[in-house]
Structures are given as C-alpha cells and as structure tokens.
Amino acid sequence: MDRFSEYRIMWVLVLFDLPTDTKKERKAAADFRKRIMADGFTMFQFSIYLRHCPSRENAEVHIKRVKSFMPEYGEVGILCITDKQFGDMEIFSNSKPKAVDTPCQQLELF
C-alpha cells in the first residue's frame, strides 16, 4: 500500500465539553487544552481539536497521550478518521457551503 495513501493517513479529532464553573475546573480545562495543543492538535471549532497523523500507528500514540491528559470531570471524545473521510467533510458558515481549511500538516522528513 502507498505510504501516503488517503486511506492510511489519519486525522485524530478530540471533542470535549468540560465544566468551567469553578476556578479549579477552569484551570483543568485550560490545562487539557494547552496539553493537546502542545501535542500538535489544532483548534477546528471551540471544543474540537484535530491532528494530522501519517499512519494509524502514529495516531494511536497521540490518542494514548490525549487519554493521559484527561481532566477529572467533563466529557471527552476521541475520533480517528482517514484522510479520505476528512476530505469528504462538508462545512457550512451562515447556511452557505464553505471550503474546508485544512490545518497545517506536519511535514515528514525521510
């Protein structure tokens, strides 16, 4: 299989809804967000972050890291999709179709 196949390249999405009622909860939510961003995730929407991964194996490494960052309270979802599936996404802004802005992709040197 081609090393750069659109079926091999993966996108990891982290979706979360974290409580922010107390100072402790706000800090935990901010820390979670900062840690996933330090791991290469980019904000897609307010509580949806994503990361490009060159393979399923690499995606698993980042999924494991996200799991280690989990705050004590709140809801966190992790979704892994192929580059092909990501490319088929339809985005709308104010009821009008919008081009998908692909976040910057990490270059792989070989």
Backbone bond lengths (Angstrom), bond angles and torsions (degrees), N, CA, C in turn:
res aa  C-N    CA-C-N  psi(-1)  N-CA   C-N-CA  omega(-1)  CA-C   N-CA-C  phi
1 M - - - 1.452 - - 1.522 109.07 -
2 D 1.322 116.29 142.30 1.454 122.74 179.62 1.524 110.59 -59.17
3 R 1.323 115.70 132.51 1.468 121.51 -177.26 1.526 111.52 -59.37
4 F 1.330 118.28 -30.25 1.458 122.28 -177.37 1.530 111.88 -110.85
5 S 1.300 117.31 31.11 1.457 121.79 179.47 1.521 110.78 -63.84
6 E 1.333 116.26 142.12 1.469 120.53 178.15 1.529 112.08 -66.89
7 Y 1.332 115.86 -9.38 1.464 119.93 176.16 1.528 111.10 -96.65
8 R 1.325 117.79 -14.62 1.467 121.76 178.94 1.532 111.25 -94.21
9 I 1.327 116.24 -39.27 1.462 121.30 178.58 1.530 108.45 -67.80
10 M 1.333 115.81 135.61 1.460 120.53 -174.44 1.532 111.54 -120.88
11 W 1.322 114.73 156.64 1.458 123.16 170.58 1.517 106.86 -120.92
12 V 1.319 116.63 130.77 1.460 121.52 175.99 1.524 106.99 -105.80
13 L 1.325 116.08 123.64 1.455 121.86 177.49 1.517 108.75 -108.63
14 V 1.318 116.24 133.84 1.460 122.44 175.31 1.523 106.60 -115.80
15 L 1.324 115.59 118.73 1.457 122.37 -178.67 1.519 107.42 -114.11
16 F 1.315 117.76 131.55 1.455 117.70 -176.74 1.517 112.76 -146.04
17 D 1.316 113.55 152.94 1.463 123.51 174.90 1.522 105.10 -136.36
18 L 1.324 116.03 99.71 1.457 121.15 -174.45 1.527 110.21 -111.21
19 P 1.338 116.66 141.10 1.459 119.10 179.37 1.533 111.06 -68.57
20 T 1.337 115.18 147.16 1.469 120.66 179.80 1.528 110.94 -136.92
21 D 1.322 116.43 29.10 1.466 120.18 -176.60 1.521 112.66 -73.95
22 T 1.308 117.49 -38.19 1.464 120.82 -177.59 1.522 110.28 -109.26
23 K 1.318 115.46 165.12 1.470 120.10 178.07 1.529 110.46 -60.20
24 K 1.335 117.44 -40.54 1.467 122.26 179.38 1.536 110.65 -62.57
25 E 1.331 116.91 -42.72 1.473 120.64 179.53 1.532 110.89 -67.09
26 R 1.325 117.96 -41.33 1.469 120.83 178.23 1.526 110.61 -61.74
27 K 1.325 115.99 -41.66 1.472 120.06 178.47 1.524 110.83 -64.27
28 A 1.331 117.02 -43.63 1.469 120.76 179.66 1.531 110.61 -62.70
29 A 1.327 117.00 -41.90 1.470 120.89 179.21 1.526 110.50 -65.11
30 A 1.340 116.89 -43.96 1.466 120.79 179.63 1.525 110.62 -65.14
31 D 1.319 116.92 -41.08 1.473 120.42 178.90 1.531 110.97 -62.81
32 F 1.331 117.11 -42.97 1.463 121.10 178.83 1.528 109.93 -59.65
33 R 1.332 115.55 -48.42 1.457 120.84 -179.88 1.529 110.99 -60.48
34 K 1.324 117.52 -45.02 1.468 121.19 179.98 1.524 111.38 -63.65
35 R 1.310 117.10 -39.21 1.469 120.57 -178.00 1.527 111.50 -68.56
36 I 1.343 117.65 -40.86 1.469 117.73 178.86 1.532 110.54 -70.31
37 M 1.332 116.45 -33.40 1.470 118.90 176.55 1.532 110.49 -66.86
38 A 1.328 117.53 -37.95 1.469 121.26 177.29 1.521 110.92 -65.19
39 D 1.342 116.71 -23.78 1.461 121.19 177.88 1.533 111.95 -88.95
40 G 1.329 117.65 8.23 1.456 120.81 174.11 1.513 115.98 99.43
41 F 1.329 118.60 7.38 1.455 121.02 178.04 1.528 109.58 -81.25
42 T 1.322 116.00 145.34 1.450 123.68 -179.68 1.524 109.23 -119.02
43 M 1.329 116.71 142.38 1.461 119.45 179.35 1.532 109.77 -68.82
44 F 1.335 116.17 127.59 1.456 122.91 175.56 1.524 108.69 -100.12
45 Q 1.316 116.19 -46.81 1.456 124.67 170.16 1.518 105.79 -139.01
46 F 1.323 117.89 177.61 1.456 120.72 -170.53 1.525 113.93 -50.29
47 S 1.305 119.04 -47.40 1.472 121.35 -179.66 1.523 112.25 -117.62
48 I 1.325 115.90 28.98 1.463 121.64 176.85 1.526 107.68 -130.13
49 Y 1.319 115.00 119.66 1.457 121.28 179.34 1.521 108.21 -120.43
50 L 1.323 116.43 148.56 1.457 118.83 179.93 1.507 111.83 -138.71
51 R 1.327 113.51 160.05 1.464 120.53 -178.41 1.517 109.39 -144.58
52 H 1.309 115.41 134.33 1.461 122.92 176.54 1.525 108.49 -82.19
53 C 1.323 117.13 134.41 1.469 122.06 178.17 1.529 108.61 -132.26
54 P 1.326 117.62 136.89 1.464 120.38 -176.71 1.529 114.49 -71.56
55 S 1.336 117.68 -13.89 1.469 119.71 -178.93 1.522 110.03 -158.26
56 R 1.322 115.70 166.55 1.468 121.34 176.48 1.531 110.15 -63.46
57 E 1.318 116.41 -38.02 1.464 120.27 -179.95 1.532 110.91 -62.97
58 N 1.329 116.66 -42.67 1.456 120.63 177.53 1.524 110.55 -66.26
59 A 1.327 117.22 -39.31 1.467 121.34 177.97 1.525 110.32 -59.73
60 E 1.331 116.89 -40.64 1.465 120.70 179.84 1.528 111.87 -61.18
61 V 1.327 116.93 -35.83 1.469 121.31 177.35 1.528 109.84 -60.79
62 H 1.329 116.12 -45.63 1.467 120.22 -177.70 1.528 111.91 -73.74
63 I 1.311 117.27 -33.38 1.458 120.73 175.61 1.535 109.41 -62.79
64 K 1.315 115.81 -42.80 1.471 120.27 178.76 1.526 110.44 -61.57
65 R 1.339 116.88 -39.86 1.471 120.28 178.48 1.519 111.00 -64.31
66 V 1.335 116.36 -45.16 1.473 119.46 179.46 1.525 109.61 -58.20
67 K 1.319 116.84 -42.57 1.465 120.58 179.12 1.526 111.03 -60.16
68 S 1.327 117.09 -34.12 1.470 120.14 -179.96 1.530 111.78 -74.77
69 F 1.337 117.82 -16.78 1.463 122.53 -179.70 1.529 113.05 -91.30
70 M 1.326 117.98 -5.27 1.469 122.16 -171.60 1.523 112.89 -52.22
71 P 1.338 116.05 130.31 1.461 119.20 174.42 1.527 109.93 -74.80
72 E 1.324 115.59 163.97 1.467 120.77 -176.93 1.527 112.26 -64.65
73 Y 1.330 116.49 -37.52 1.466 120.64 -176.55 1.524 111.16 -121.17
74 G 1.323 116.11 157.38 1.452 121.66 176.63 1.514 112.19 108.35
75 E 1.313 114.40 178.50 1.460 122.17 -178.33 1.526 109.03 -114.46
76 V 1.335 116.01 133.03 1.467 121.76 177.77 1.525 107.32 -134.00
77 G 1.324 116.25 130.41 1.457 121.66 174.48 1.519 109.14 -118.33
78 I 1.328 116.36 144.84 1.461 121.54 177.36 1.528 107.04 -126.14
79 L 1.319 115.91 126.45 1.459 121.79 -178.32 1.519 108.65 -128.21
80 C 1.314 116.23 133.58 1.462 121.96 179.47 1.537 107.21 -116.72
81 I 1.333 116.60 124.02 1.467 120.95 179.77 1.524 109.54 -131.27
82 T 1.319 115.99 159.60 1.466 120.81 179.14 1.525 110.07 -76.86
83 D 1.321 115.64 161.97 1.460 120.89 176.40 1.532 109.82 -61.50
84 K 1.314 116.72 -35.50 1.470 121.39 177.47 1.521 110.72 -61.23
85 Q 1.337 117.15 -46.66 1.458 120.96 178.56 1.529 110.91 -63.61
86 F 1.330 116.80 -42.12 1.457 120.75 178.65 1.530 110.22 -60.56
87 G 1.317 116.32 -41.60 1.458 121.33 -179.86 1.513 113.83 -66.58
88 D 1.322 117.40 -21.02 1.466 121.66 179.05 1.530 112.55 -87.06
89 M 1.327 117.68 -0.87 1.456 121.23 -178.44 1.528 110.89 -66.24
90 E 1.315 115.91 141.38 1.452 121.47 174.71 1.523 107.61 -109.83
91 I 1.326 116.18 131.70 1.454 122.46 -178.69 1.528 107.98 -117.50
92 F 1.321 116.04 138.91 1.459 121.32 178.54 1.522 109.12 -128.16
93 S 1.324 115.27 141.14 1.455 121.79 175.84 1.523 106.89 -130.47
94 N 1.321 116.14 121.41 1.468 120.39 -177.31 1.525 111.59 53.89
95 S 1.327 115.71 43.76 1.471 124.91 177.57 1.522 114.26 69.16
96 K 1.320 117.76 6.10 1.462 121.06 179.34 1.520 109.59 -111.59
97 P 1.333 116.93 139.69 1.470 119.23 177.66 1.527 110.81 -57.78
98 K 1.315 115.59 144.41 1.459 122.14 -178.66 1.523 107.74 -132.25
99 A 1.308 116.94 142.27 1.466 120.79 177.01 1.519 109.24 -65.05
100 V 1.326 115.96 141.94 1.455 120.75 177.89 1.522 107.94 -75.49
101 D 1.329 116.06 118.83 1.458 120.83 175.60 1.514 107.80 -84.89
102 T 1.310 116.53 105.28 1.455 120.37 178.82 1.520 107.72 -72.71
103 P 1.339 116.77 121.14 1.463 118.70 177.79 1.524 109.79 -60.16
104 C 1.326 114.72 158.08 1.452 117.55 -179.39 1.514 109.84 -55.84
105 Q 1.284 116.00 138.77 1.460 121.35 -178.04 1.518 108.89 -102.70
106 Q 1.296 114.66 141.51 1.450 120.33 177.84 1.515 108.74 -70.99
107 L 1.310 116.14 130.20 1.461 119.91 178.93 1.524 109.38 -80.00
108 E 1.314 114.62 143.90 1.459 120.55 178.44 1.526 107.80 -110.15
109 L 1.310 115.89 121.21 1.453 119.74 178.09 1.515 109.50 -95.84
110 F 1.303 116.84 136.85 1.456 120.51 -179.60 1.498 111.32 -142.02
